[in-house]
Amino acid sequence: MVDTAAAMKEILEERFGELPAVLRLLEAEPGAFLTEGLRRFRRFSGGKLTAREREAAAIGASAALQCPHCIRAHVAKGREAGFSDEELAEVLRMAATMGESSILSWGVRALAPTLEE
């Protein structure tokens, strides 16, 4: 299993560049590393979305969740997928708007608990 985990690490580093922090933490547990590595590989490979669409979603989610490591990694992958800096900025602005809307929504509900959704 250790050899398989090492091979998976090589594949993930080649595909994504730097390993995400979660995977770096799981390296000491080959079974957990393989499970999480395969899950991530599957999510960012193939499927119905294009590479650009997957990266736009990942950039937006990374920004909305405020994960600096993920934002850096996915902005770099977004550039590789052909996004211009202007397009990347637009994706980040959309994420910021969604994050702001969520915060305001929870705040309004706290102030007016009878407010209907």
N, C-alpha and C positions, 0 to 999 in steps of 0.2 A: 504494500500500500504506500510505503514511503516513496518508492520509485515513481509510482503513478502520481502522487502528490507533487513531486518535483517536476515531472513532465507537465502537469497541469499548470504549475507556476510559470514555467517557460512559455507555454501557450498564452496564458493570460497577460504576462508582461509584454509579449510580442504584440498581442492584439490591442491591449489597453494602455501600454506604457507602464507607469508605476502602479504597483498593486494598491488597491484601496486599503485603508487602515484596518478594516474588519478582516480582510484576508491576511494581512500581515500578522494580526493577532492570532489568527487560527492556524498559522503555519506549524505550530508546535503540536497540533492535533490533526494528523493527516486525513482522517475520516471526515471530520468537520470541515476541513479546508476543501476537500474534494466536493463535498455536498454543496457548500456555498459557492465554490468556484464554478461548478457546473451550472448552478442556477443562474449566476450572473452571466456566464458565457451564453447561455440559452436566451436570456432576456435581451442581450445586446447583439445577437446574431440571428439573421433570418427573420421570419415572421412577415407580416403584411406591410409593416412600415418600412420606409426607406431608411438608410443610414442617417440622412439629414433629419427626418422626422423623429427618429429615436433620439438623436442628440438634442433636438429642440426640446423634446419632452424631458430629457434628463437634465438639461441646463435649467429649464424652468423649475422642475422639482427641487433640484439642488439649491437654487437660489431661494425658493420659497421656504425650504427647510433650513436655510442658513448654514449650509455645510461648505466651508471655504475650500477644503480639499476636493470635494466633488465638483464644485463650480470650476476650479482651475482645470481639473482633469477633463471635464466635459466641454468647456470652452475650447480647450486644445483640440479635442476630438471634433468639435463643431467646425473649427477651422479646417481640419483635415477633410471634413465632409463637404467643404466648399462654402461655408458661411462667411460673409464679409463681416468686418467689425460693426458696421451699421446694423446688419441683421442680428448679430449676437446681442447688441445693445437693445434692440427691440424685444428680443426674447426675454432678456433680463428685466426690462421695463414691465412686460406683461406679468412676469413672476412677481415683481414688486407690487403691482396693482392687485394681484390675487391675494398676496400675503396681507396687504393693507386692508383689503375688503374683508378678509376673514377676521382680522383683529377688530375692525369696526363693528362687524356683525355681532361678535361675541359681546363687545362693549355695550352696544345698543340693547341687546337682549338682557344684559345685567341691569341696565338702567330701567328698562321697561319690560319686565318679565311676561307681561300679557301680550306683547307684540307677536302677531302671527307670522309664521314663516312664509 
